[in-house]
Amino acid sequence: MNILINGLNINYEIKGEGYNVVLLHGWGASIESFRPVIDALSRDYRVICPDLPGFGKSDEPKNPFSTEDYAEFVIEFLKALQIENPVLVGHSHGGRISLCLMGKYLFPVKKAILIDSAGIKPRRTLKYYFRTYKYKLGKKILSCPLYFKYTKPIYDKYISNAGSEDYRNSSPLMKRTMSIVVNQDFSSYMKNIKTPTLLIWGDKDTATPLKDGQKMEKLIPDSGLVIFNGAGHFSYLDCFGRFISVLYEFLKKERN
């Protein structure tokens, strides 16, 4: 299905009947990354999952988005579908949006499940700053107008190999969006979250490490942390059976 939100054509899916459960996928993902979850939950719930702007089959934003822009998009999307007080499930970037919604915008949510969530700005090491400075210096040297016509092939390769895989695979506009959102920290807003919140984490997650989940558990008043041993950043897929069991237990009061 498609819907127009603030001038953007948004692809989304609704499956099942019952209490509304909204899924927000991670960076570089889409509805399909939640396919097993949609199929499992839709037996007892009405599951709503959009391709967030810039991902899947949805339009890119017209300008680079911040996390707040994504949160405001979700508010408008749910308003258009007349969905109030849903259960919110967010993975990684979708979790960061959820934190912004609940902690900064105080958006009413019945319950929240945050999976390997982003939202805490990573602590930068000296190695990171050295690598960043080295990259910027190399970029400046290679782009010098005096001999750029000779260095352009090297420059293009240098730029294309920079950053994480997610960054390299993004369009220029989404690279700018990524640069904004990964540097935002919502720790100070977590104390405002009144929603019962379940945190699910893989202990082998290297993208959003377990210590982030442990910090969120301390900062979000009504929260609990479930750790999946041996699971990585996509812990809900790595331990899918256990994940669904934990979700159903957490959501049992919302079942019809």
TIVEXMI-846934 format. One line per 3 residues: number of its first residue (from 1); their letters; for each residue x, y, z of N, C-alpha, C, O. Coordinates in steps of 0.1 Angstrom, whole numbers, plus 5000, padded with zeros to 4 digits. Atoms other than C-alpha are relative to their C-alpha. Layout:
BEGIN
NUM) a) X Y Z X Y Z X Y Z X Y Z ~ ...
REM end
This chain:
BEGIN
1) mni) 5008 4988 5000 5000 5000 5000 5009 5012 5000 5020 5012 5004 ~ 4993 4987 5000 5010 5036 4995 4992 5011 5006 4979 5011 5004 ~ 5006 4989 4995 5002 5068 5012 5009 5013 4999 5021 5011 4999
4) lin) 4992 4987 5002 5013 5105 5007 5001 5007 5014 4991 5011 5019 ~ 4998 4993 4987 5028 5120 5039 5010 5011 4997 5022 5009 4994 ~ 4991 4988 5001 5042 5156 5037 5007 5000 4986 5018 5003 4985
7) gln) 4994 5000 5014 5047 5152 4999 5008 4988 4997 5014 4988 4986 ~ 4992 5012 5003 5065 5119 5002 4991 4988 4998 4982 4985 5006 ~ 5008 5012 5003 5051 5087 4987 5006 4989 5009 5018 4985 5007
10) iny) 4995 5010 4990 5054 5061 5015 4993 4986 4998 4981 4985 4997 ~ 5005 5013 5001 5051 5024 5011 4999 4994 5014 5007 4996 5023 ~ 5003 5006 4987 5036 5005 5040 4992 4987 4999 4986 4984 4988
13) eik) 5007 5013 5000 5020 4972 5050 4992 4999 5013 4997 5003 5023 ~ 5008 5003 4989 4991 4963 5073 4996 4986 4999 4991 4981 4989 ~ 5004 5014 5000 4984 4927 5083 4995 4996 5013 5000 4999 5024
16) geg) 5006 5006 4988 4962 4910 5108 4989 5010 5006 4987 5020 5001 ~ 5011 4993 4992 4935 4922 5133 5004 5000 5014 5010 4991 5019 ~ 4998 4999 4986 4936 4933 5169 5007 5013 5004 5005 5023 4997
19) ynv) 4994 4988 4995 4956 4958 5189 5011 5004 4990 5018 4996 4984 ~ 4990 4994 5010 4979 4981 5167 5014 4998 5005 5018 5003 5016 ~ 4986 5002 4997 5016 4971 5167 5007 5006 4988 5006 5002 4977
22) vll) 4993 4993 5011 5038 4995 5147 5015 4996 5001 5021 4997 5011 ~ 4986 5004 5001 5072 4983 5135 5008 5010 4993 5004 5015 4982 ~ 4991 4990 5006 5100 5007 5127 5014 4993 4998 5021 4990 5008
25) hgw) 4988 5008 5003 5130 4991 5109 5013 5009 5002 5012 5021 5005 ~ 4987 4993 4999 5167 5000 5111 5005 5006 4988 4999 5006 4977 ~ 4994 4993 5011 5190 5019 5089 5004 4990 4989 5009 4979 4991
28) gas) 4997 5008 5011 5194 5005 5054 4990 4988 4998 4992 4981 4989 ~ 5010 5011 5001 5165 4981 5060 4987 5004 4994 4986 5015 4988 ~ 5013 4998 5005 5129 4979 5050 4990 4991 5007 4993 4984 5016
31) ies) 5010 5009 4995 5096 4962 5057 5005 4985 5000 5002 4978 5009 ~ 4996 5014 5001 5112 4930 5045 5009 4995 5011 5009 4983 5014 ~ 4991 5004 4988 5137 4930 5074 4991 4995 5012 4996 4988 5021
34) frp) 5009 5003 4989 5107 4926 5097 4990 4989 4995 4980 4986 5002 ~ 5010 5009 5005 5089 4900 5075 4996 4988 5009 4984 4986 5011 ~ 5004 5010 4991 5091 4871 5100 4992 5005 5012 4983 4997 5017
37) vid) 5007 4995 4988 5079 4893 5128 4986 5004 4996 4977 5001 5004 ~ 5013 4997 5005 5050 4906 5107 4991 4988 4999 4980 4987 5004 ~ 5008 5012 5001 5039 4871 5099 4996 4993 5013 4985 4988 5014
40) als) 5002 5006 4987 5042 4859 5135 4990 5008 5008 4980 5002 5014 ~ 5009 4992 4992 5025 4888 5152 4986 5002 4994 4976 5004 5002 ~ 5013 4997 5006 4997 4893 5127 4990 4989 5002 4978 4991 4999
43) rdy) 5010 5010 4996 4981 4861 5140 4991 5005 5011 4979 5001 5012 ~ 5008 4995 4989 4969 4881 5170 5000 5015 5001 4993 5020 5010 ~ 5000 4986 5000 4976 4917 5163 4999 5006 4986 5001 4999 4976
46) rvi) 5000 4993 5013 4971 4943 5136 5014 5007 4999 5017 5016 5006 ~ 4986 4995 5001 5007 4950 5125 5001 5010 4988 4997 5007 4977 ~ 4998 4989 5010 5016 4982 5107 5015 5002 4998 5022 5005 5008
49) cpd) 4986 4998 5002 5050 4986 5091 5003 5008 4988 5000 5004 4977 ~ 4996 4991 5011 5062 5015 5069 5014 4998 4995 5023 4994 5004 ~ 4986 4997 5005 5093 5018 5047 5003 5014 5004 4996 5023 4999
52) lpg) 4997 4986 4996 5108 5048 5064 5005 5008 4989 5011 5002 4979 ~ 4995 4991 5011 5116 5078 5041 5015 4997 4997 5023 4998 5006 ~ 4987 5002 5004 5147 5070 5022 5004 4985 4999 5015 4982 4996
55) fgk) 4997 5014 5000 5144 5032 5025 4989 4992 4993 4978 4997 4992 ~ 5010 5009 5007 5127 5003 5007 4994 5007 4988 5001 5012 4980 ~ 5008 4994 5012 5100 5016 4983 4995 5014 5003 4987 5019 4995
58) sde) 5005 4986 4997 5094 5049 5000 5010 5010 4994 5021 5008 4992 ~ 4992 4989 5005 5106 5083 4987 5011 5004 5010 5010 5002 5022 ~ 4990 4993 4991 5138 5099 5000 4994 5013 5005 4986 5019 4998
61) pkn) 5004 4987 4996 5133 5130 5020 5004 5010 4990 5014 5008 4983 ~ 4996 4990 5009 5135 5162 5001 5013 5007 5005 5021 5012 4997 ~ 4988 4995 4994 5162 5174 5025 5005 4990 5010 4997 4981 5015
64) pfs) 4996 5009 4990 5184 5156 5050 4992 5000 5012 4988 5011 5017 ~ 5009 5001 4989 5164 5143 5079 5009 4999 5013 5020 4993 5013 ~ 4994 5003 4987 5173 5144 5116 4991 4990 5006 4980 4986 5000
67) ted) 5009 5010 4993 5158 5119 5141 4987 5007 5003 4976 5000 5002 ~ 5013 4992 4997 5132 5146 5150 4991 5000 4987 4979 4998 4988 ~ 5007 5000 5013 5122 5147 5113 4993 4986 4998 4982 4985 4994
70) yae) 5006 5014 5001 5117 5109 5113 4989 4998 5011 4979 4992 5007 ~ 5011 5002 4990 5097 5111 5146 4988 5008 4995 4976 5003 4997 ~ 5011 4993 5005 5075 5138 5131 4993 4993 4988 4981 4994 4987
73) fvi) 5006 5007 5011 5070 5117 5100 4991 4988 5006 4980 4986 5001 ~ 5007 5011 4994 5059 5087 5122 4986 5006 5006 4976 4999 5005 ~ 5012 4994 4995 5034 5110 5140 4990 5003 4989 4978 5000 4991
76) efl) 5009 4997 5011 5019 5122 5107 4995 4987 4994 4983 4987 4990 ~ 5003 5013 5006 5019 5086 5093 4989 4994 5009 4979 4989 5003 ~ 5010 5006 4991 4999 5073 5124 4987 5008 5000 4977 5003 5001
79) kal) 5012 4991 5001 4976 5103 5123 4992 4997 4988 4980 4997 4988 ~ 5007 5003 5012 4968 5096 5087 4993 4987 5000 4982 4986 4994 ~ 5006 5013 4999 4960 5060 5095 4990 4999 5012 4985 4988 5015
82) qie) 5009 4999 4988 4940 5071 5126 5004 4989 5010 4995 4982 5016 ~ 4995 5009 4990 4962 5050 5149 5004 5008 5012 5012 5017 5011 ~ 4997 4993 4988 4964 5061 5185 5005 4990 5011 5001 4978 5011
85) npv) 4995 5008 4989 4984 5048 5215 5004 4986 4996 5000 4976 5002 ~ 4996 5013 5005 5000 5019 5196 5011 4993 5009 5017 5000 5017 ~ 4987 5007 4996 5026 4993 5207 5010 5004 4989 5008 5003 4977
88) lvg) 4989 4995 5009 5059 5005 5192 5011 4990 5001 5016 4987 5012 ~ 4989 5009 5000 5086 4981 5181 5011 5006 4991 5008 5008 4979 ~ 4989 4993 5008 5119 4997 5169 5013 4993 5000 5018 4989 5011
91) hsh) 4987 5006 5001 5151 4981 5157 5010 5010 4996 5008 5017 4986 ~ 4989 4991 5004 5183 5001 5157 4996 5014 4997 4992 5021 5007 ~ 5004 4987 5003 5175 5033 5139 4985 5002 5003 4981 5013 5008
94) ggr) 5014 4999 4996 5138 5026 5144 4999 5001 5015 4989 5008 5020 ~ 5000 4998 4985 5146 5024 5182 5004 5014 5003 4998 5020 5012 ~ 4996 4986 4998 5163 5058 5180 4988 5009 4998 4986 5018 5006
97) isl) 5012 4992 5002 5132 5072 5165 4989 4999 5011 4983 5008 5015 ~ 5009 5003 4989 5111 5055 5192 5004 5008 5012 4995 5013 5019 ~ 4996 4993 4988 5132 5071 5219 4997 5015 4999 4993 5021 5008
100) clm) 5003 4986 5003 5128 5105 5203 4985 5003 5002 4981 5013 5008 ~ 5015 4999 4999 5090 5100 5200 4995 5000 5015 4988 5009 5019 ~ 5005 5002 4987 5085 5089 5236 5007 5010 5010 5000 5015 5019
103) gky) 4992 4992 4990 5113 5109 5254 4999 5015 4997 4999 5023 5007 ~ 4999 4986 5004 5114 5142 5235 4986 5006 4996 4982 5017 5001 ~ 5013 4995 5005 5079 5145 5219 4989 4995 5010 4977 5000 5008
106) lfp) 5010 5005 4990 5061 5126 5248 4988 4994 4992 4977 4995 4997 ~ 5011 5006 5008 5041 5107 5221 4994 4988 5008 5002 4980 5012 ~ 5006 5011 4992 5016 5084 5238 5001 4986 4993 4997 4984 4982
109) vkk) 4998 5014 5005 5026 5047 5233 4996 4991 5011 5000 4993 5023 ~ 5004 5009 4991 5010 5018 5250 5011 4992 5007 5013 4992 5019 ~ 4988 5007 4995 5042 4997 5253 5010 5002 4989 5007 5004 4977
112) ail) 4990 4999 5010 5075 4998 5235 5010 4989 5002 5013 4984 5013 ~ 4990 5010 5001 5100 4972 5224 5011 5005 4992 5010 5008 4980 ~ 4988 4994 5007 5135 4985 5215 5010 4989 4998 5014 4983 5008
115) ids) 4991 5011 5003 5157 4960 5198 5014 5005 4995 5014 5012 4985 ~ 4986 4995 5004 5195 4967 5197 4999 5014 4995 5004 5018 4984 ~ 5004 4986 5003 5184 5003 5197 5012 5009 4999 5022 5009 5007
118) agi) 4991 4988 5001 5205 5033 5185 4994 5011 5009 4982 5009 5014 ~ 5006 4989 4992 5200 5066 5204 5010 5005 5010 5008 5016 5016 ~ 4989 4995 4992 5232 5069 5224 5012 5002 4991 5017 4993 4985
121) kpr) 4989 4996 5008 5260 5087 5207 5013 4992 5004 5016 4992 5016 ~ 4988 5008 4996 5291 5064 5206 5011 5009 5005 5014 5020 4999 ~ 4988 4993 4995 5321 5075 5226 5011 4999 4990 5015 4988 4986
124) rtl) 4990 5000 5010 5348 5085 5202 5014 4998 5006 5017 5005 5016 ~ 4986 5003 4995 5384 5072 5207 5010 5009 4993 5006 5015 4983 ~ 4990 4993 5007 5416 5089 5198 5003 4994 4986 5006 5001 4977
127) kyy) 4999 5007 5013 5419 5063 5170 4990 5005 4990 4993 5007 4978 ~ 5011 4995 5009 5386 5075 5156 5003 5014 4995 5002 5017 4983 ~ 4997 4986 5004 5397 5112 5156 5012 5001 4991 5012 5009 4982
130) frt) 4989 5001 5008 5430 5103 5141 4996 4996 4986 5001 5002 4976 ~ 5005 5005 5013 5413 5084 5113 4992 5010 4993 4993 5012 4980 ~ 5008 4989 5006 5388 5112 5107 5009 5011 4995 5007 5016 4984
133) yky) 4992 4989 5005 5415 5138 5105 5009 4996 4988 5010 5004 4979 ~ 4992 5006 5011 5436 5116 5082 4992 5000 4987 4997 5003 4976 ~ 5009 5000 5012 5406 5112 5059 4997 5014 4995 4998 5016 4983
136) klg) 5003 4986 5004 5398 5149 5058 5012 5006 4993 5011 5014 4984 ~ 4988 4994 5006 5434 5158 5051 5002 4994 4986 5006 5001 4977 ~ 4998 5007 5013 5436 5132 5023 4990 5006 4990 4994 5008 4978
139) kki) 5011 4995 5009 5403 5145 5008 5004 5014 4995 5002 5017 4984 ~ 4996 4986 5004 5416 5181 5009 5012 5000 4990 5012 5008 4981 ~ 4989 5000 5009 5449 5172 4992 4996 4995 4986 5000 5001 4976
142) lsc) 5004 5006 5013 5433 5151 4965 4991 5009 4992 4990 5007 4980 ~ 5010 4992 5007 5407 5177 4957 5006 5014 4996 4998 5023 4992 ~ 4994 4987 5003 5432 5205 4952 4998 5004 4985 5001 4996 4976
145) ply) 5003 4996 5013 5421 5225 4921 5012 5000 4990 5010 4998 4978 ~ 4988 5000 5008 5457 5227 4908 5002 4988 4992 5007 4988 4981 ~ 4997 5012 5007 5459 5191 4899 4989 4989 5001 4991 4977 5001
148) fky) 5011 5009 4998 5424 5177 4905 4997 4991 4988 4992 4980 4989 ~ 5003 5008 5012 5421 5166 4869 5008 4987 4999 5005 4977 4992 ~ 4992 5012 5000 5449 5141 4875 4997 4991 5012 4998 4979 5011
151) tkp) 5002 5008 4988 5439 5130 4910 4985 4996 5001 4982 4988 5011 ~ 5014 5003 4999 5401 5127 4903 4997 4985 5002 4989 4981 5010 ~ 5003 5014 4998 5401 5089 4898 5004 4995 5014 4997 4986 5020
154) iyd) 4995 5005 4986 5421 5084 4931 4990 5006 5010 4986 4999 5020 ~ 5009 4993 4991 5398 5110 4948 4986 4992 5001 4981 4990 5011 ~ 5013 5007 5001 5366 5091 4936 5001 4987 5008 4991 4984 5015
157) kyi) 4999 5013 4993 5379 5058 4949 5002 5002 5015 4997 4995 5023 ~ 4997 4997 4986 5391 5074 4982 4986 5003 5007 4984 4999 5018 ~ 5013 4996 4994 5356 5089 4988 4991 4987 5001 4984 4985 5011
160) sna) 5009 5011 5000 5338 5057 4978 5003 4989 5011 4994 4981 5015 ~ 4996 5010 4990 5358 5036 5003 4999 5005 5015 5002 4998 5024 ~ 5000 4994 4987 5352 5060 5032 4987 4996 5008 4977 4993 5002
163) gse) 5011 5002 4991 5329 5053 5062 4996 4985 5000 5002 4976 4995 ~ 5006 5014 4998 5308 5022 5072 4994 4995 4987 4992 5003 4978 ~ 5007 5006 5011 5292 4999 5048 4986 5007 4997 4982 5010 4986
166) dyr) 5013 4993 5001 5258 5015 5055 5002 5014 4994 4994 5018 4985 ~ 4997 4987 5006 5273 5049 5047 5003 4999 4986 4998 5007 4978 ~ 4996 5001 5014 5289 5038 5015 4989 4996 4991 4988 4999 4979
169) nss) 5011 5004 5008 5257 5022 5003 4988 5010 4999 4978 5007 4992 ~ 5011 4990 5000 5236 5053 5009 5002 5010 4989 5013 5013 4984 ~ 4999 4989 5010 5228 5080 4984 5006 5013 5006 5007 5013 5019
172) plm) 4994 4988 4994 5244 5115 4989 4991 5006 5010 4996 5010 5021 ~ 5009 4994 4991 5213 5128 5006 4999 4992 5013 4999 4997 5024 ~ 5001 5009 4988 5210 5098 5029 5013 4999 5008 5013 4996 5020
175) krt) 4987 4999 4993 5247 5100 5037 5000 5012 5010 5004 5011 5021 ~ 5001 4988 4992 5240 5135 5050 4991 4998 5012 4993 5002 5023 ~ 5010 5004 4990 5210 5122 5069 5007 4991 5011 5005 4994 5023
178) msi) 4993 5009 4991 5231 5094 5084 5010 5008 5009 5011 5005 5021 ~ 4990 4992 4992 5258 5119 5095 4993 5008 5011 4999 5010 5022 ~ 5007 4992 4990 5231 5139 5114 4995 4990 5011 4998 4993 5023
181) vvn) 5006 5008 4990 5213 5110 5131 5010 4992 5009 5007 4991 5021 ~ 4991 5008 4991 5243 5090 5143 5007 5008 5010 5013 5003 5020 ~ 4994 4992 4990 5256 5120 5161 4990 5006 5010 4994 5015 5018
184) qdf) 5010 4996 4990 5224 5126 5181 5000 4991 5011 5001 4979 5010 ~ 5001 5008 4987 5221 5114 5217 4987 5004 5007 4985 5015 5010 ~ 5013 4998 4993 5188 5110 5234 5000 4995 5014 4989 4993 5021
187) ssy) 4999 5004 4986 5201 5099 5268 4993 5009 5010 4986 5005 5019 ~ 5006 4990 4990 5189 5131 5285 4985 5000 5000 4978 5005 5009 ~ 5015 5001 5001 5153 5124 5273 4994 4987 5005 4982 4986 5007
190) mkn) 5005 5014 4996 5151 5088 5285 4992 5000 5013 4983 4992 5015 ~ 5007 5000 4987 5140 5098 5320 4986 5005 4998 4978 5003 5007 ~ 5013 4996 5003 5109 5113 5304 4990 4989 4996 4978 4991 4995
193) ikt) 5008 5011 5006 5097 5080 5290 4992 4993 5011 4997 4987 5020 ~ 5009 5007 4990 5067 5067 5310 4994 4987 4995 4988 4980 5002 ~ 5005 5012 5006 5059 5039 5286 5007 4988 5005 5020 4988 5006
196) ptl) 4993 5013 4997 5066 5003 5298 5008 4996 4988 5003 4994 4977 ~ 4990 5002 5011 5097 4995 5277 5008 4987 5002 5014 4985 5012 ~ 4992 5013 5000 5112 4961 5269 5012 5003 4991 5011 5006 4979
199) liw) 4988 4999 5008 5148 4963 5257 5006 4986 4997 5007 4977 5006 ~ 4995 5013 5005 5161 4933 5237 5014 5002 4993 5015 5010 4984 ~ 4987 4997 5005 5198 4930 5230 5008 4987 4997 5006 4977 5004
202) gdk) 4991 5011 5003 5223 4906 5214 5013 5003 5007 5018 5014 5006 ~ 4988 4997 4993 5254 4903 5236 5012 5001 4991 5023 5006 4995 ~ 4989 4999 5009 5276 4901 5205 4998 5012 4990 5005 5013 4980
205) dta) 5003 4989 5008 5261 4933 5190 5012 5010 5000 5017 5014 5010 ~ 4989 4991 5001 5290 4955 5177 4996 5014 4995 5003 5023 4996 ~ 5005 4987 5006 5269 4982 5160 4994 5009 5011 4998 5021 5012
208) tpl) 5005 4993 4988 5250 4992 5192 5003 4991 5011 4994 4982 5014 ~ 4995 5009 4990 5269 4975 5220 4990 4998 5012 4983 5007 5015 ~ 5008 5004 4988 5252 4958 5250 5000 5011 5010 4990 5013 5017
211) kdg) 5000 4990 4989 5264 4986 5273 4991 5011 4997 4986 5018 5007 ~ 5011 4990 5003 5240 5009 5254 4987 4996 5006 4980 5004 5012 ~ 5013 5005 4994 5211 4987 5264 5000 5000 5015 4990 5003 5021
214) qkm) 4999 5000 4985 5223 4985 5300 4999 5015 5005 4993 5017 5015 ~ 5002 4986 4996 5225 5023 5301 4986 5004 4999 4980 5011 5007 ~ 5014 4997 5002 5190 5026 5287 4991 4994 5011 4982 5001 5015
217) ekl) 5008 5006 4989 5177 5002 5313 5001 5009 5013 4991 5010 5020 ~ 4998 4992 4988 5191 5025 5340 4992 5014 4999 4987 5019 5008 ~ 5006 4987 5002 5177 5057 5324 4985 5000 4998 4979 5010 5001
220) ipd) 5015 5001 5003 5142 5046 5313 4993 4994 5012 4996 4983 5016 ~ 5006 5004 4987 5121 5044 5345 4994 4986 5000 4997 4978 5008 ~ 5008 5012 5000 5098 5015 5336 5005 4991 4988 4998 4989 4978
223) sgl) 4994 5007 5011 5121 4993 5315 5007 4987 5006 5010 4986 5018 ~ 4993 5013 4997 5137 4958 5315 5008 4996 4988 5004 4998 4977 ~ 4991 5004 5011 5165 4943 5295 5001 4985 4999 5003 4978 5009
226) vif) 4999 5015 5002 5165 4908 5280 5012 4999 4990 5012 5005 4980 ~ 4988 5002 5008 5199 4896 5266 4999 4987 4993 4997 4977 5000 ~ 5000 5013 5007 5201 4870 5239 5015 4997 4998 5022 5003 4990
229) nga) 4986 5005 5001 5235 4852 5243 5003 4995 4986 4995 4987 4980 ~ 4996 5005 5013 5253 4847 5210 4994 5007 4988 4998 5005 4977 ~ 5007 4993 5011 5231 4871 5190 5008 5013 4997 5014 5019 5006
232) ghf) 4993 4988 5004 5244 4901 5171 4990 5012 4999 4980 5012 5007 ~ 5008 4988 5001 5228 4934 5160 4986 4997 4995 4977 5004 4999 ~ 5014 5004 5004 5198 4916 5144 4996 4988 5010 4993 4977 5005
235) syl) 5003 5010 4990 5191 4897 5177 4987 4994 4998 4985 4982 5001 ~ 5014 5005 5002 5154 4893 5168 5000 4989 4989 4991 4981 4990 ~ 4999 5011 5010 5164 4872 5138 5009 4989 5004 5006 4977 5002
238) dcf) 4991 5010 4995 5193 4854 5154 4994 4991 5010 4997 4979 5010 ~ 5007 5008 4990 5171 4842 5182 4985 5001 4999 4978 5005 5008 ~ 5014 4997 5003 5137 4844 5165 4990 4994 5009 4980 5000 5013
241) grf) 5010 5007 4991 5118 4818 5185 4999 5006 5013 4988 5008 5019 ~ 5000 4994 4987 5128 4832 5218 4995 5014 4999 4988 5019 5008 ~ 5005 4987 5001 5122 4867 5206 4985 5001 4999 4979 5009 5006
244) isv) 5014 5000 5001 5086 4860 5196 4993 4996 5014 4983 5001 5017 ~ 5005 5004 4987 5080 4842 5229 5000 5011 5010 4991 5014 5018 ~ 4999 4988 4991 5093 4872 5249 4990 5011 4996 4984 5017 5005
247) lye) 5010 4989 5004 5072 4896 5228 4986 4996 5004 4979 5005 5009 ~ 5014 5004 4997 5040 4876 5233 4998 5001 5015 4987 5005 5020 ~ 5002 4999 4985 5046 4875 5271 4999 5014 5004 4990 5018 5012
250) flk) 5001 4986 4997 5052 4912 5272 4987 5007 4995 4982 5016 5002 ~ 5012 4994 5005 5021 4920 5251 4988 4992 5003 4977 4996 4997 ~ 5012 5009 4998 4997 4894 5265 4988 5008 5004 4977 5003 5000
253) ker) 5012 4992 4996 4974 4921 5280 4994 5007 4988 4982 5011 4989 ~ 5005 4993 5011 4970 4937 5246 4993 4990 4989 4988 4994 4979 ~ 5006 5009 5009 4957 4905 5229 4985 5000 5002 4980 5001 5013
256) n) 5015 5000 5000 4920 4903 5220 4996 4987 5006 4984 4984 5007
REM end
